Amino acid sequence: MSLNRILIFISTLSVVSALYFHIGETEKKCFIEEIPDETMVVGRYKVLIFDPQVNEYVPTTAGLGMHVEIKDHDSKVVLSRTYASEGRFTFTSASAGEHSICLHSNSSAWFASGQLRVHLDIQVGEHAVDYQQIQAKDKLSELQLRVRQLLDQVEQITKEQNYQRKREERFRYTSESTNNRVFWWAVAQTSTLVVMALLQTSHLRRFFISKKLV
């Protein structure tokens, strides 16, 4: 298999998500990204505002910005900063797990419409690396650059596999704990039924003896 085909195949396993969404002037929008440890994440965004005069979304005016807040799976703040209406934010995960990425406006009253459209592109792993800049900085040939990309992608896949392995371990532990609780709950139910049956039998026996039926 040629180097180009290997690169194309591995690149399909990497994480890239691009979307746009609408928010009001006081609304917050959050997204969850599962990120391995020591992984770079780059988010690029652009904010448009609805103009009722032309009935479409247009570029915002100066002064309008977005506040980006990122927390890890322990609710620890990784990044909290206000940016302009168009730009990018970058952070590197310290630990593997779910990271929440929240965006909201830096103002509560700009226009009467109060409706924004936010284009968001989140790139994780080697897709967050600017290889053209690396090539120019380190003076790499085309082949050297592709090998560098391949090594980064292999490293990212290894991180993904380690993260999935940890998730599988947590899921197995949760399943075993749940099964254990279900087992003891069944034992408790069975024991209760047995005790109730014995008490009921004893009560009926005393009742029959008192009535001289036996």
Secondary structure, DSSP 8 states (H G I E B T S, - for coil): --HHHHHHHHHTTS-EEEEEEEEETT-EEEEEEEE-TT-EEEEEEEEEEEETTTTEEEE--TT--EEEEEE-TT--EEEEEEE-SEEEEEEE-SSSEEEEEEEEES-S-S-SS-EEEEEEEEEEGGGGS-HHHHHHHHT--HHHHHHHHHHHHHHHHHHHHHHHHHHHHHHHHHHHHHHHHHHHHHHHHHHHHHHHHHHHHHHHHHHHHHTT--
